[in-house]
């Protein structure tokens, strides 16, 4: 289990130090999900901020640390979960691409698979439980992805025109000016079913990515 969280400061109201302090706060809030290490990545020009807390399972060395960047295309990922067949993907699907691997993590396998096969075909190849965020700097797109069975959680939403996401709902409560407004749909669902079905959450304008779903945010055309 790892923790992922991040935001895009679309309003540009926060200064850089405030944004970075908030990112560090996200790491503190999710430290129980990843006690081994944590990492930050940000693009101050695009106002994109990503945080990761790591529980080391595959590749216990620093070569498996996140956020992880693909130096060939500039794609950055924060990943929670495990791809069970990542060794088979390296052996069978990526063997002809002359890749110089830096480590043995499934996160690196994920990045390289997406580099050569694209997001949709890669998701067809991956077998496992996962939720991840991939930022494609070249095409200015941000992807949120959840595994087919929804074993790993991923929430997202907007707060004062800031796009925010994370592994747990509590990160939204610490985002500046979050109003904690209860969702009527979420509350009704909880009273009926004793749980809140996807894509809703207990908070208004905060949603849970459905199992087997991925979301694409085009930074060139954000409404």
C-alpha positions as CSV (number, residue, x, y, z in Angstrom):
1,X,0.0,0.0,0.0
2,X,1.2,3.5,-0.9
3,X,-0.3,6.9,-0.8
4,X,-0.7,9.3,-3.8
5,X,-2.0,12.8,-3.8
6,X,-1.7,16.0,-5.8
7,X,-3.4,19.1,-7.2
8,X,-3.3,21.6,-10.1
9,X,-3.5,25.2,-8.8
10,X,-5.6,26.5,-11.6
11,X,-6.4,29.8,-9.9
12,X,-2.7,30.7,-9.3
13,X,-3.8,32.4,-6.1
14,X,-1.4,30.4,-3.9
15,X,2.3,31.3,-4.0
16,X,4.9,28.6,-4.5
17,X,5.8,28.2,-0.9
18,X,2.1,27.7,0.1
19,X,1.7,25.1,-2.6
20,X,4.8,23.2,-1.5
21,X,3.8,23.4,2.1
22,X,0.5,21.8,1.2
23,X,2.2,19.1,-0.8
24,X,4.3,18.2,2.3
25,X,1.1,18.2,4.3
26,X,-0.3,15.6,1.9
27,X,2.7,13.4,2.6
28,X,2.2,13.7,6.3
29,X,-1.5,12.8,6.0
30,X,-0.7,9.7,3.9
31,X,2.4,8.6,5.8
32,X,0.6,5.6,7.3
33,X,0.1,4.3,3.8
34,X,3.8,4.5,2.9
35,X,6.0,4.6,5.9
36,X,9.3,3.7,4.1
37,X,9.8,7.0,2.2
38,X,8.1,9.9,0.5
39,X,8.7,12.0,-2.5
40,X,7.5,15.2,-4.2
41,X,7.4,16.4,-7.8
42,X,6.2,19.7,-9.1
43,X,6.1,21.9,-12.1
44,X,5.9,25.5,-10.9
45,X,5.2,26.8,-14.4
46,X,2.2,24.6,-15.0
47,X,1.3,24.7,-11.2
48,X,1.2,20.9,-11.0
49,X,2.1,19.3,-7.6
50,X,2.4,15.5,-6.9
51,X,3.2,13.7,-3.7
52,X,3.9,10.0,-2.9
53,X,4.4,7.9,0.2
54,X,6.0,4.6,-0.3
55,X,5.6,1.1,1.1
56,X,8.4,-0.8,-0.6
57,X,7.4,-4.1,-2.1
58,X,9.0,-4.4,-5.5
59,X,12.6,-3.2,-5.7
60,X,13.4,-2.0,-2.2
61,X,16.2,0.3,-3.4
62,X,16.1,3.9,-4.3
63,X,15.6,3.0,-8.0
64,X,12.0,2.2,-7.1
65,X,11.4,5.6,-5.4
66,X,8.6,7.9,-6.6
67,X,7.5,10.1,-8.1
68,X,9.2,8.4,-11.0
69,X,10.1,10.2,-14.3
70,X,10.6,8.6,-17.7
71,X,13.6,10.6,-19.0
72,X,12.8,9.7,-22.6
73,X,9.4,11.4,-22.8
74,X,9.1,13.4,-19.6
75,X,6.1,11.4,-18.2
76,X,5.9,11.4,-14.4
77,X,4.0,8.8,-12.4
78,X,2.9,8.3,-8.8
79,X,1.7,4.8,-8.3
80,X,-0.1,2.8,-5.6
81,X,-0.4,-0.9,-5.9
82,X,1.2,-3.8,-7.6
83,X,1.4,-5.1,-11.2
84,X,1.6,-8.8,-10.8
85,X,2.7,-9.6,-14.3
86,X,5.3,-6.8,-14.7
87,X,8.2,-9.2,-15.1
88,X,6.4,-11.1,-17.9
89,X,5.7,-7.7,-19.6
90,X,9.4,-6.9,-19.5
91,X,10.2,-10.3,-20.9
92,X,7.5,-10.7,-23.5
93,X,6.3,-7.3,-24.5
94,X,9.3,-5.0,-24.0
95,X,12.1,-7.3,-25.0
96,X,12.7,-5.8,-28.4
97,X,12.9,-2.1,-27.4
98,X,16.5,-2.2,-26.1
99,X,15.5,-0.7,-22.7
100,X,18.3,0.0,-20.2
101,X,16.5,-0.7,-17.0
102,X,17.5,1.2,-13.9
103,X,15.8,-1.1,-11.4
104,X,13.3,-3.9,-10.9
105,X,10.2,-2.0,-9.9
106,X,6.8,-2.5,-11.5
107,X,6.5,1.3,-11.5
108,X,9.4,1.5,-14.1
109,X,7.7,-1.2,-16.1
110,X,4.5,0.8,-16.1
111,X,6.2,3.9,-17.4
112,X,8.0,2.0,-20.2
113,X,5.0,0.1,-21.2
114,X,3.0,3.3,-21.6
115,X,5.9,4.9,-23.5
116,X,5.8,2.2,-26.2
117,X,2.2,1.0,-26.1
118,X,0.1,4.0,-25.0
119,X,-2.2,4.2,-22.0
120,X,-5.1,2.1,-23.3
121,X,-3.2,-0.9,-24.6
122,X,-1.0,-0.8,-21.5
123,X,-4.0,-1.0,-19.2
124,X,-5.1,-4.1,-21.2
125,X,-1.7,-5.7,-20.4
126,X,-1.5,-4.8,-16.7
127,X,-2.8,-7.4,-14.2
128,X,-2.9,-6.3,-10.7
129,X,-4.4,-3.9,-8.1
130,X,-3.5,-0.2,-8.6
131,X,-4.3,3.4,-8.8
132,X,-2.0,5.9,-10.3
133,X,-1.6,9.4,-11.7
134,X,0.4,9.9,-14.8
135,X,1.4,13.4,-16.0
136,X,2.3,13.7,-19.7
137,X,4.3,17.0,-19.9
138,X,4.8,16.8,-23.6
139,X,1.1,16.6,-24.4
140,X,0.0,18.5,-21.2
141,X,-2.4,15.8,-20.1
142,X,-2.9,14.3,-16.6
143,X,-4.3,10.8,-16.2
144,X,-6.0,9.3,-13.2
145,X,-6.3,5.5,-13.4
146,X,-7.9,2.8,-11.3
147,X,-7.6,-1.0,-11.6
148,X,-10.4,-3.2,-13.1
149,X,-11.7,-4.4,-9.7
150,X,-11.2,-1.1,-7.8
151,X,-9.0,-2.6,-5.1
152,X,-7.1,0.7,-4.7
153,X,-9.1,3.9,-4.0
154,X,-8.7,7.2,-5.8
155,X,-10.7,10.3,-5.2
156,X,-10.8,13.6,-7.1
157,X,-12.7,16.9,-7.4
158,X,-12.5,20.6,-7.5
159,X,-12.0,23.1,-4.7
160,X,-12.2,26.8,-5.7
161,X,-11.3,25.8,-9.3
162,X,-8.3,23.8,-8.1
163,X,-8.2,20.1,-9.3
164,X,-7.3,17.9,-6.3
165,X,-7.0,14.1,-6.0
166,X,-5.7,11.5,-3.6
167,X,-5.9,8.1,-2.1
168,X,-8.0,9.2,0.9
169,X,-10.8,11.7,1.4
170,X,-9.1,13.4,4.3
171,X,-6.6,15.3,2.1
172,X,-9.5,17.4,0.8
173,X,-10.3,18.6,4.3
174,X,-6.9,20.1,4.6
175,X,-7.0,21.9,1.2
176,X,-7.5,25.7,1.7
177,X,-11.1,26.9,1.7
178,X,-12.6,23.5,1.5
179,X,-16.2,23.8,2.8
180,X,-16.8,20.2,3.9
181,X,-20.2,20.4,2.4
182,X,-22.0,17.0,2.6
183,X,-23.3,15.6,-0.7
184,X,-27.0,14.9,-0.6
185,X,-26.6,12.0,-3.1
186,X,-23.8,10.5,-1.1
187,X,-25.7,10.8,2.2
188,X,-28.9,9.3,0.7
189,X,-26.9,6.4,-0.7
190,X,-25.2,5.8,2.6
191,X,-28.6,5.7,4.4
192,X,-30.0,3.3,1.8
193,X,-27.1,1.0,1.3
194,X,-24.8,1.5,4.3
195,X,-22.0,2.6,1.9
196,X,-21.6,5.2,-0.8
197,X,-21.3,3.7,-4.4
198,X,-19.0,5.1,-7.0
199,X,-18.6,7.7,-8.3
200,X,-20.0,9.6,-5.3
201,X,-18.4,10.4,-2.0
202,X,-19.7,12.0,1.2
203,X,-18.5,15.4,0.0
204,X,-20.1,17.5,-2.6
205,X,-18.0,17.9,-5.8
206,X,-15.6,15.2,-4.7
207,X,-15.9,11.9,-6.5
208,X,-14.4,8.4,-6.5
209,X,-13.0,7.1,-9.7
210,X,-14.9,4.0,-10.7
211,X,-13.3,0.6,-11.0
212,X,-11.7,0.1,-14.4
213,X,-12.0,3.7,-15.2
214,X,-9.5,6.4,-16.2
215,X,-9.9,10.1,-16.3
216,X,-8.0,12.4,-18.7
217,X,-7.5,16.1,-17.9
218,X,-6.3,18.2,-20.9
219,X,-4.3,21.1,-19.5
220,X,-4.6,22.9,-22.8
221,X,-8.3,23.2,-22.5
222,X,-9.4,23.1,-18.9
223,X,-13.0,24.3,-18.1
